[in-house]
Amino acid sequence: MAKGINPADLGFFSALIASGSLSAAARELGVTTAAVSKHLSQMETRLGTPLVNRTTRRMSLTHEGEIYLEHARKILGDIDDLEHVLWGSSETPRGLLRVNATLGFGRSHIAPLISRYVKEYPLVDIQLQLSVNPPSIADDVYDVCFRFGHPPDSRAIARLIAPNKRILVASPSYIKQYGEPKVPSDLIKHNCIGIRQGDEGFGLWRFSSSKNKVRNSFSDSVKVRGNLTTNDGGIAVNWALDGRGILLRAQWDVEQHIQSGRLIPLMKNFDTPDADIYAVYAQRHKGSARVKSLIEFAVSTITKK
């Protein structure tokens, strides 16, 4: 067997690591697990070094595997950039697009958006993954991630899709039974529905008076309590609709219930941290026609709502 690097191995290895396991990669590539294992073994034989540590349940990269993966991704990104330079705006979006979104927003907004997108761009194959917390860009498990709030990772490109804010809501039945809070400190006396998501401090709700125009300046922080907690925003909204407590949630998730009168916005004179909607992607995808087309489609679709 000839030694050295086979260009065809670059995409295979990138897909393998992104899939997380041999069996998942086999499903992704449409081959058997045995075929994936054989391909990987042949790669390692040609290179003369192991790339992956295998166990029965998981795999991890060796030091050499990390180096190989880093360069493979760069080379594949350079190929995408070259295609974009050669074909420019005439390039028709095609190929696989891995998309991540939060659970509730992904179900209610991103999934329908993608359904309309693939009708317009039928040559693009989309894998939509919904998760509580956005994955790290370094994990290379997605091409575009829709999330609330600007990402902390400076290596990522973040495109603002639509403005959004968090609002405090409760059902008419809850307000009738327990009253309506007027200032942040009143929340201590109420049953507040908790959501454990991301790295935000759990149960710590921050407010500022609407008269305070200093961005990201929040004068009141309240440690709220309640007998219901979840990591799923959709479940939390349903609990609020059932009259089980007060909820702090993104406007996009509760607007329809406010319009119908099933939820009432509270403490309108106080602001909470922004929850603007962003599309986040790695620097290496900035020249990708399919990434660009999906983001532009999202901007034109979501901002019309």
NORHUHU-V150157 format. One record per residue. N is the residue number from 1. RES is the residue in one letter. SS is DSSP state (H for helix, E for strand, L for the rest). PHI is phi in whole degrees, 0 to 359 (none if undefined). PSI is psi in whole degrees, -180 to 180 (none if undefined). Layout:
BEGIN
<<N	RES	SS	PHI	PSI> <N	RES	SS	PHI	PSI>>
END
This chain:
BEGIN
<<1	M	L	none	131> <2	A	L	294	139> <3	K	L	271	160> <4	G	L	118	-171> <5	I	L	260	127> <6	N	L	265	120> <7	P	L	307	-31> <8	A	H	292	-19> <9	D	H	285	-21> <10	L	H	297	-51> <11	G	H	294	-38> <12	F	H	300	-48> <13	F	H	292	-39> <14	S	H	298	-43> <15	A	H	293	-38> <16	L	H	299	-50> <17	I	H	291	-38> <18	A	H	296	-32> <19	S	H	287	-32> <20	G	L	95	-16> <21	S	L	200	163> <22	L	H	296	-42> <23	S	H	292	-40> <24	A	H	294	-39> <25	A	H	295	-37> <26	A	H	298	-43> <27	R	H	296	-40> <28	E	H	296	-41> <29	L	H	270	-9> <30	G	L	74	32> <31	V	L	231	-178> <32	T	L	276	159> <33	T	H	299	-37> <34	A	H	298	-38> <35	A	H	294	-39> <36	V	H	295	-45> <37	S	H	298	-41> <38	K	H	295	-43> <39	H	H	299	-45> <40	L	H	297	-43> <41	S	H	297	-39> <42	Q	H	295	-39> <43	M	H	300	-49> <44	E	H	295	-35> <45	T	H	293	-44> <46	R	H	297	-37> <47	L	H	276	-20> <48	G	L	75	23> <49	T	L	204	145> <50	P	L	288	142> <51	L	L	254	-25> <52	V	E	225	135> <53	N	E	270	122> <54	R	E	254	138> <55	T	L	231	-180> <56	T	L	292	-27> <57	R	L	245	-19> <58	R	L	208	171> <59	M	E	222	154> <60	S	E	220	154> <61	L	E	281	141> <62	T	L	282	174> <63	H	H	301	-43> <64	E	H	295	-36> <65	G	H	295	-38> <66	E	H	296	-42> <67	I	H	295	-44> <68	Y	H	299	-45> <69	L	H	296	-43> <70	E	H	301	-46> <71	H	H	287	-35> <72	A	H	298	-44> <73	R	H	295	-39> <74	K	H	295	-44> <75	I	H	295	-44> <76	L	H	296	-38> <77	G	H	295	-39> <78	D	H	296	-36> <79	I	H	295	-43> <80	D	H	300	-43> <81	D	H	297	-41> <82	L	H	298	-43> <83	E	H	299	-41> <84	H	H	294	-40> <85	V	H	295	-41> <86	L	H	290	-41> <87	W	H	257	-23> <88	G	H	54	-139> <89	S	H	290	-13> <90	S	H	278	-7> <91	E	L	293	131> <92	T	L	272	124> <93	P	L	303	131> <94	R	L	204	163> <95	G	E	100	-174> <96	L	E	276	137> <97	L	E	229	116> <98	R	E	264	121> <99	V	E	240	138> <100	N	E	238	144> <101	A	E	207	163> <102	T	E	290	161> <103	L	H	302	-63> <104	G	H	294	-49> <105	F	H	294	-35> <106	G	H	296	-44> <107	R	H	293	-48> <108	S	H	278	-28> <109	H	H	236	-47> <110	I	H	287	-42> <111	A	H	300	-48> <112	P	H	297	-36> <113	L	H	298	-44> <114	I	H	295	-37> <115	S	H	301	-41> <116	R	H	287	-35> <117	Y	H	297	-48> <118	V	H	291	-22> <119	K	H	293	-37> <120	E	H	277	-30> <121	Y	L	235	76> <122	P	L	291	-13> <123	L	L	274	-2> <124	V	E	262	129> <125	D	E	260	127> <126	I	E	243	133> <127	Q	E	249	114> <128	L	E	260	123> <129	Q	E	244	128> <130	L	E	254	136> <131	S	E	213	158> <132	V	L	293	-49> <133	N	L	249	141> <134	P	L	293	137> <135	P	L	289	156> <136	S	L	291	141> <137	I	H	296	-26> <138	A	H	290	-19> <139	D	H	283	-17> <140	D	L	54	45> <141	V	L	255	0> <142	Y	L	212	161> <143	D	L	259	-38> <144	V	E	225	134> <145	C	E	237	125> <146	F	E	266	124> <147	R	E	213	164> <148	F	E	265	129> <149	G	L	90	150> <150	H	L	291	134> <151	P	L	290	144> <152	P	L	284	-16> <153	D	L	280	111> <154	S	L	290	-13> <155	R	L	283	-14> <156	A	E	267	154> <157	I	E	263	130> <158	A	E	240	122> <159	R	E	251	123> <160	L	E	292	123> <161	I	E	265	-46> <162	A	E	197	146> <163	P	L	290	153> <164	N	L	199	154> <165	K	E	218	162> <166	R	E	266	138> <167	I	E	228	155> <168	L	E	266	129> <169	V	E	221	159> <170	A	E	203	161> <171	S	L	280	156> <172	P	H	303	-36> <173	S	H	293	-38> <174	Y	H	293	-44> <175	I	H	297	-40> <176	K	H	297	-38> <177	Q	H	277	-38> <178	Y	H	244	-6> <179	G	L	88	173> <180	E	L	247	127> <181	P	L	292	141> <182	K	L	254	-31> <183	V	L	226	160> <184	P	H	308	-39> <185	S	H	296	-22> <186	D	H	295	-24> <187	L	H	295	-23> <188	I	H	300	-30> <189	K	H	272	1> <190	H	L	248	161> <191	N	L	274	115> <192	C	E	249	134> <193	I	L	278	124> <194	G	E	264	144> <195	I	E	232	122> <196	R	L	263	103> <197	Q	L	216	142> <198	G	L	62	-154> <199	D	L	259	7> <200	E	L	291	149> <201	G	L	298	123> <202	F	L	289	130> <203	G	L	76	6> <204	L	E	256	107> <205	W	E	258	131> <206	R	E	248	139> <207	F	E	222	155> <208	S	E	219	153> <209	S	E	293	143> <210	S	L	299	-18> <211	K	L	284	-18> <212	N	L	274	107> <213	K	L	267	2> <214	V	L	285	117> <215	R	L	298	137> <216	N	L	63	23> <217	S	L	255	114> <218	F	L	237	117> <219	S	L	276	-23> <220	D	E	236	127> <221	S	E	238	124> <222	V	E	241	127> <223	K	E	273	102> <224	V	L	271	162> <225	R	L	222	158> <226	G	L	187	169> <227	N	L	262	8> <228	L	L	229	129> <229	T	E	219	143> <230	T	E	208	165> <231	N	L	256	8> <232	D	L	245	116> <233	G	H	297	-34> <234	G	H	296	-40> <235	I	H	295	-42> <236	A	H	300	-42> <237	V	H	297	-41> <238	N	H	296	-38> <239	W	H	297	-41> <240	A	H	296	-41> <241	L	H	298	-31> <242	D	L	281	-2> <243	G	L	82	25> <244	R	L	272	-8> <245	G	L	165	-176> <246	I	E	267	140> <247	L	E	232	138> <248	L	E	254	114> <249	R	E	214	156> <250	A	E	299	140> <251	Q	H	304	-37> <252	W	H	299	-27> <253	D	H	274	-19> <254	V	H	237	-5> <255	E	H	303	-42> <256	Q	H	296	-34> <257	H	H	283	-29> <258	I	H	291	-42> <259	Q	H	297	-35> <260	S	H	277	-10> <261	G	L	88	2> <262	R	L	282	-21> <263	L	L	230	145> <264	I	E	245	127> <265	P	E	290	140> <266	L	E	242	159> <267	M	L	48	56> <268	K	L	294	-18> <269	N	L	276	3> <270	F	E	239	141> <271	D	E	257	156> <272	T	L	235	167> <273	P	L	305	143> <274	D	E	299	153> <275	A	L	226	48> <276	D	L	302	150> <277	I	E	267	126> <278	Y	E	238	151> <279	A	E	256	124> <280	V	E	245	135> <281	Y	E	208	161> <282	A	E	285	155> <283	Q	H	304	-35> <284	R	H	291	-13> <285	H	H	261	6> <286	K	L	294	-21> <287	G	L	261	4> <288	S	L	283	125> <289	A	H	294	-38> <290	R	H	289	-37> <291	V	H	295	-47> <292	K	H	299	-43> <293	S	H	294	-39> <294	L	H	294	-43> <295	I	H	295	-44> <296	E	H	296	-36> <297	F	H	294	-41> <298	A	H	296	-43> <299	V	H	300	-47> <300	S	H	290	-29> <301	T	H	276	-50> <302	I	H	290	-38> <303	T	L	291	-14> <304	K	L	276	-13> <305	K	L	288	none>>
END
